[in-house]
Amino acid sequence: MNTKGKRYSVFLLPILFLFFLTSCTAGDAQFTTENPAGFWYGLWHGIIAVITLIIHVFNDSVLVYEIHNSGGWYDFGFLLGVITIWSGGSCHLKCKTDAQKKRDQEWDEIGEKVEEKVMRKLKDWADDEESTGSDQEWKEIGEKVEKKLKRKIREWAEKD
């Protein structure tokens, strides 16, 4: 696709998406007192309420709320749709997730700093000692120290 086609698709796709969203707007002639809108249509109308409101400003035949509805279940669906999509609830979840990620990142940084410092101190200690033991002995000592350190840090982290 050439650049001109890409430019048109950038404008055409959102317009088509808006037409799709508003294809089942409230105030549609398909709903009557004999065939009222129920819970699922209420949920859908709640989800698209803000878009429908914008269209209603320019077109009086498009309504935000279906007047031919089943009552409580339609109302419940409508409110549920409005609250879940437009109340910012997803932002709160995202913000909470971002805060958790930040805390995890901070703990990872602290863990890396502690590990570096412990390894440096162990290396300094090993360099100061005479090399009387074999590499296998030092490896075993290192593994024991690492296990004990992990256990102590875990115990410390789990305390109140």
Backbone torsions as a table, in degrees:
resi	resn	phi	psi	omega
1	MET	NA	134.5	-180.0
2	ASN	-77.3	172.0	-176.1
3	THR	-65.5	-31.8	178.7
4	LYS	-66.5	-41.1	177.6
5	GLY	-65.3	-38.0	178.3
6	LYS	-65.2	-40.3	-179.9
7	ARG	-62.8	-42.4	178.9
8	TYR	-66.5	-39.1	-178.5
9	SER	-67.7	-30.1	177.3
10	VAL	-62.5	-36.0	179.4
11	PHE	-88.8	-32.8	-175.7
12	LEU	-74.1	-40.4	-177.3
13	LEU	-61.9	-46.6	177.3
14	PRO	-62.6	-36.1	178.9
15	ILE	-66.2	-44.3	176.8
16	LEU	-62.7	-38.5	178.6
17	PHE	-63.7	-42.0	177.6
18	LEU	-64.0	-40.1	176.5
19	PHE	-62.9	-39.2	177.5
20	PHE	-63.5	-44.7	-179.0
21	LEU	-62.8	-37.2	-175.5
22	THR	-91.8	4.7	-178.5
23	SER	-67.9	-22.4	178.9
24	CYS	-121.1	47.2	-177.9
25	THR	-75.5	163.2	176.9
26	ALA	-66.3	156.5	-179.5
27	GLY	84.6	10.0	179.7
28	ASP	-71.3	146.5	-178.1
29	ALA	-68.8	-11.6	-178.8
30	GLN	-71.1	-17.5	-179.4
31	PHE	-99.6	130.8	178.2
32	THR	-134.2	178.4	177.4
33	THR	-66.5	-28.6	177.4
34	GLU	-79.5	-29.4	-178.9
35	ASN	-128.0	75.6	-175.2
36	PRO	-80.2	161.4	175.6
37	ALA	-74.1	138.0	-178.0
38	GLY	-106.5	-158.3	-175.7
39	PHE	-56.6	-49.0	-174.0
40	TRP	-66.0	-38.8	175.7
41	TYR	-68.9	-35.3	175.4
42	GLY	-61.9	-42.7	177.6
43	LEU	-61.1	-46.4	179.9
44	TRP	-63.2	-44.5	-179.6
45	HIS	-64.5	-33.1	175.2
46	GLY	-67.3	-40.0	-179.8
47	ILE	-63.2	-41.2	-176.9
48	ILE	-97.0	14.5	-173.7
49	ALA	-58.0	-44.6	-177.0
50	VAL	-67.1	-42.2	178.7
51	ILE	-64.3	-42.9	178.9
52	THR	-63.4	-37.8	178.1
53	LEU	-61.9	-42.3	178.7
54	ILE	-63.2	-42.3	179.0
55	ILE	-67.4	-37.9	-179.7
56	HIS	-61.0	-31.0	178.2
57	VAL	-59.9	-34.5	-177.3
58	PHE	-100.5	-16.0	-176.1
59	ASN	-139.8	108.1	-176.7
60	ASP	-68.7	-18.2	-179.1
61	SER	-77.6	-14.0	177.1
62	VAL	-95.0	121.3	-178.5
63	LEU	-104.9	153.7	178.5
64	VAL	-80.6	-33.9	-172.9
65	TYR	-125.5	132.0	-179.6
66	GLU	-76.7	121.1	-178.6
67	ILE	-77.1	-26.0	176.6
68	HIS	-94.8	87.3	-177.1
69	ASN	-131.2	172.0	-175.7
70	SER	-85.0	4.1	176.8
71	GLY	97.2	-125.1	-173.6
72	GLY	-57.7	-41.8	-178.8
73	TRP	-67.9	-38.8	175.6
74	TYR	-63.8	-45.8	179.5
75	ASP	-59.0	-44.1	179.5
76	PHE	-61.4	-46.1	178.5
77	GLY	-62.7	-42.4	179.8
78	PHE	-61.1	-49.6	180.0
79	LEU	-64.2	-39.9	178.0
80	LEU	-61.4	-42.8	177.6
81	GLY	-63.5	-43.7	179.7
82	VAL	-64.8	-46.1	-176.1
83	ILE	-66.3	-47.3	-175.2
84	THR	-69.5	-35.4	-176.0
85	ILE	-91.9	-44.2	-168.8
86	TRP	-105.5	-2.9	-176.7
87	SER	-84.3	-9.7	-178.1
88	GLY	88.7	10.5	178.7
89	GLY	-59.0	-36.8	179.0
90	SER	-67.7	-30.4	176.8
91	CYS	-65.4	-40.7	179.8
92	HIS	-63.1	-39.8	178.3
93	LEU	-65.8	-42.0	180.0
94	LYS	-64.9	-43.8	179.5
95	CYS	-62.2	-40.5	178.5
96	LYS	-64.5	-41.4	179.0
97	THR	-64.0	-42.5	178.4
98	ASP	-63.0	-40.2	178.5
99	ALA	-63.9	-40.8	178.6
100	GLN	-64.7	-41.2	178.2
101	LYS	-62.3	-39.7	-179.9
102	LYS	-65.0	-43.5	177.8
103	ARG	-62.3	-44.1	178.7
104	ASP	-60.6	-42.1	179.3
105	GLN	-63.4	-41.7	178.6
106	GLU	-62.7	-43.1	178.9
107	TRP	-65.7	-36.8	176.7
108	ASP	-62.9	-42.5	178.7
109	GLU	-63.6	-42.9	178.2
110	ILE	-62.8	-43.8	179.1
111	GLY	-60.0	-42.9	178.9
112	GLU	-64.4	-41.1	178.8
113	LYS	-64.2	-43.1	178.8
114	VAL	-63.0	-44.5	-179.8
115	GLU	-61.4	-44.7	179.0
116	GLU	-60.3	-44.8	-178.4
117	LYS	-65.3	-43.7	179.1
118	VAL	-63.2	-44.9	-179.2
119	MET	-64.2	-39.2	178.3
120	ARG	-63.6	-44.6	179.6
121	LYS	-64.9	-40.7	177.5
122	LEU	-64.3	-40.6	179.2
123	LYS	-65.5	-43.1	177.1
124	ASP	-60.4	-42.9	179.8
125	TRP	-63.5	-43.0	-179.4
126	ALA	-67.0	-36.7	179.3
127	ASP	-68.7	-32.9	179.6
128	ASP	-71.2	-33.0	-179.5
129	GLU	-73.1	150.8	174.0
130	GLU	-69.8	146.8	-178.0
131	SER	-83.2	65.5	-179.8
132	THR	-82.8	-26.5	-176.9
133	GLY	-95.6	164.9	178.9
134	SER	-83.0	169.6	178.5
135	ASP	-62.2	-34.9	179.2
136	GLN	-63.0	-40.9	179.0
137	GLU	-63.0	-44.1	178.8
138	TRP	-64.2	-35.5	178.5
139	LYS	-64.8	-44.0	178.5
140	GLU	-63.8	-42.4	178.5
141	ILE	-62.4	-43.8	179.2
142	GLY	-61.0	-41.8	179.4
143	GLU	-65.4	-41.3	179.0
144	LYS	-64.0	-44.3	179.4
145	VAL	-62.6	-42.7	-179.5
146	GLU	-62.9	-45.2	179.2
147	LYS	-61.4	-45.5	-178.9
148	LYS	-65.2	-41.4	178.3
149	LEU	-61.1	-46.3	179.4
150	LYS	-60.0	-43.5	-179.3
151	ARG	-63.6	-45.4	-178.9
152	LYS	-65.7	-41.6	179.0
153	ILE	-65.2	-41.3	178.3
154	ARG	-62.4	-44.8	178.4
155	GLU	-60.7	-43.8	-179.5
156	TRP	-63.3	-41.3	-177.7
157	ALA	-68.7	-31.6	-177.0
158	GLU	-83.2	-10.3	176.8
159	LYS	-68.8	153.7	179.2
160	ASP	-64.9	NA	NA
